[in-house]
Amino acid sequence: MAQFVVPVEIPGTQRYEITVARGLLARVGEMLRGLSKATRAAVVTDSNLVTRHLPAVRASLESAGFEPVVATLPAGEDHKTLGDLLPVYEALLGARIERTTPVLALGGGVVGDMTGFVAATVLRGVPFVQAPTTLLAMVDASVGGKTGVNHAVGKNLIGAFHQPIAVLIDPEVLTTLPPRELRGGLAECVKHDIIRDAAGFETLGRNIERALALDVDYLAELIAHNVAIKARVVEADPFEKGERAHLNFGHTFGHAIETVSHYEYSHGECVALGMAAASLAAVKLGMLDEASRRRIVEVIEKAGLPVGGMKLNVNDVVAAMHFDKKVKSGRVRFVLPDRIGHVVIRDDVPEAIVREAVESLR
């Protein structure tokens, strides 16, 4: 199977590579040794992966001459808090890690975000490596250097930008992923094509069954395609001051749904609902044609993701949007498509249209 390498060039920081290859998890030590002369390497994972993927990573690190230091997080979005990070700091500082010690995130988006925040702040910053184990983390959360934890007010309100020195993606691990998690990752794949690649959107629509059937060769191609899209956006706007906000398509609605539901819905399900709502809002504003909206909804549904059936209170969801970190000068900013493959940012969406879009999800 082919190996895909996507370079990332962030102005003012180091260049790094995203590598996608089958069996890469067993080669983590070898890959890391090419980037670090440190004697130890820290691994942060969650309680679900301690027996599933950690043994292979530990053995790989040891064979490359690293002494592994392991810290374990409780699994789940509801544990993505500052308090849950304290034992990780204790484990790393107790092992006397140094500023050259790489810290590797082994897990999904929650583990990646939390580990990245630790790496950005412990000893005022240490090298960070992403080894994502979910499709969502592979195509989205592991790329771009966003790190952080949640607050009761909203998602990811405490964090930092801290670019990794490498992203190591093994699509073979997706064969162990629960179907709901796989579908959640496909939401971000749909998103990337809607904001940047109309031809890719049609290709995904024709091949989405291959992803759901865990065709690993196709998944590798799909992951490489998506990280390339995200890498180019991140390179152009590493600190989300403009163009990078396009990656938030579906997320203003979606994050509000996550917060109000107390994470009963997965992130991918919320993004799917958010894309459906944002597309309707774009139609109501005269930006998007109805045929394109229906095509977006059709592909989301083909991925096995929701576009309706939401049981949450509309007032609560609308209110939660005002606590989104992307609010500027008190105005909620929405990323809306004006055609498949292109989006624009609007901060003038009437609340009546926002409410109608949320109501449509019920």
Secondary structure as the mmCIF struct_conf table of DSSP 4:
data_model
#
loop_
_struct_conf.conf_type_id
_struct_conf.id
_struct_conf.beg_label_comp_id
_struct_conf.beg_label_asym_id
_struct_conf.beg_label_seq_id
_struct_conf.end_label_comp_id
_struct_conf.end_label_asym_id
_struct_conf.end_label_seq_id
STRN STRN1 PHE A 4 GLU A 9
TURN_TY1_P TURN_TY1_P1 PRO A 11 GLY A 12
BEND BEND1 THR A 13 THR A 13
STRN STRN2 ARG A 15 VAL A 20
TURN_TY1_P TURN_TY1_P2 ARG A 22 GLY A 23
HELX_RH_3T_P HELX_RH_3T_P1 LEU A 24 ARG A 27
HELX_RH_AL_P HELX_RH_AL_P1 VAL A 28 ARG A 33
TURN_TY1_P TURN_TY1_P3 GLY A 34 LEU A 35
BEND BEND2 THR A 39 THR A 39
STRN STRN3 ARG A 40 ASP A 46
TURN_TY1_P TURN_TY1_P4 SER A 47 HIS A 53
HELX_RH_AL_P HELX_RH_AL_P2 LEU A 54 SER A 63
TURN_TY1_P TURN_TY1_P5 ALA A 64 GLY A 65
STRN STRN4 GLU A 67 LEU A 73
HELX_LH_PP_P HELX_LH_PP_P1 PRO A 74 PRO A 74
BEND BEND3 ALA A 75 GLY A 76
HELX_RH_3T_P HELX_RH_3T_P2 GLU A 77 HIS A 79
BEND BEND4 THR A 81 THR A 81
HELX_RH_AL_P HELX_RH_AL_P3 LEU A 82 GLY A 94
TURN_TY1_P TURN_TY1_P6 ALA A 95 ARG A 96
TURN_TY1_P TURN_TY1_P7 ARG A 99 THR A 100
STRN STRN5 VAL A 103 GLY A 107
BEND BEND5 GLY A 108 GLY A 108
HELX_RH_AL_P HELX_RH_AL_P4 GLY A 109 THR A 121
HELX_RH_3T_P HELX_RH_3T_P3 VAL A 122 ARG A 124
STRN STRN6 PHE A 128 PRO A 132
BEND BEND6 THR A 134 THR A 134
HELX_RH_AL_P HELX_RH_AL_P5 LEU A 135 LEU A 136
HELX_RH_PI_P HELX_RH_PI_P1 ALA A 137 ALA A 141
TURN_TY1_P TURN_TY1_P8 SER A 142 SER A 142
BEND BEND7 VAL A 143 GLY A 144
STRN STRN7 LYS A 146 HIS A 151
TURN_TY1_P TURN_TY1_P9 ALA A 152 VAL A 153
STRN STRN8 GLY A 154 PHE A 161
BEND BEND8 ILE A 165 ILE A 165
STRN STRN9 ALA A 166 ILE A 169
HELX_RH_3T_P HELX_RH_3T_P4 PRO A 171 THR A 176
BEND BEND9 LEU A 177 LEU A 177
HELX_RH_AL_P HELX_RH_AL_P6 PRO A 179 ARG A 196
HELX_RH_AL_P HELX_RH_AL_P7 ALA A 198 LEU A 212
TURN_TY1_P TURN_TY1_P10 ALA A 213 LEU A 214
HELX_RH_AL_P HELX_RH_AL_P8 VAL A 216 ALA A 236
TURN_TY1_P TURN_TY1_P11 PRO A 238 PHE A 239
BEND BEND10 LYS A 241 GLY A 242
HELX_RH_3T_P HELX_RH_3T_P5 GLU A 243 ASN A 248
TURN_TY1_P TURN_TY1_P12 PHE A 249 GLY A 250
HELX_RH_AL_P HELX_RH_AL_P9 HIS A 251 VAL A 260
TURN_TY1_P TURN_TY1_P13 SER A 261 TYR A 263
BEND BEND11 TYR A 265 TYR A 265
HELX_RH_AL_P HELX_RH_AL_P10 HIS A 267 LYS A 284
TURN_TY1_P TURN_TY1_P14 LEU A 285 GLY A 286
BEND BEND12 MET A 287 LEU A 288
HELX_RH_AL_P HELX_RH_AL_P11 GLU A 290 LYS A 302
TURN_TY1_P TURN_TY1_P15 ALA A 303 GLY A 304
BEND BEND13 VAL A 307 GLY A 308
BEND BEND14 LEU A 312 LEU A 312
HELX_RH_AL_P HELX_RH_AL_P12 VAL A 314 MET A 321
TURN_TY1_P TURN_TY1_P16 HIS A 322 PHE A 323
TURN_TY1_P TURN_TY1_P17 LYS A 325 LYS A 326
STRN STRN10 LYS A 328 LYS A 328
TURN_TY1_P TURN_TY1_P18 SER A 329 GLY A 330
STRN STRN11 ARG A 331 ARG A 331
STRN STRN12 PHE A 334 ARG A 339
TURN_TY1_P TURN_TY1_P19 ILE A 340 GLY A 341
STRN STRN13 HIS A 342 ARG A 346
BEND BEND15 ASP A 347 ASP A 347
HELX_RH_AL_P HELX_RH_AL_P13 GLU A 351 SER A 360
TURN_TY1_P TURN_TY1_P20 LEU A 361 LEU A 361
#
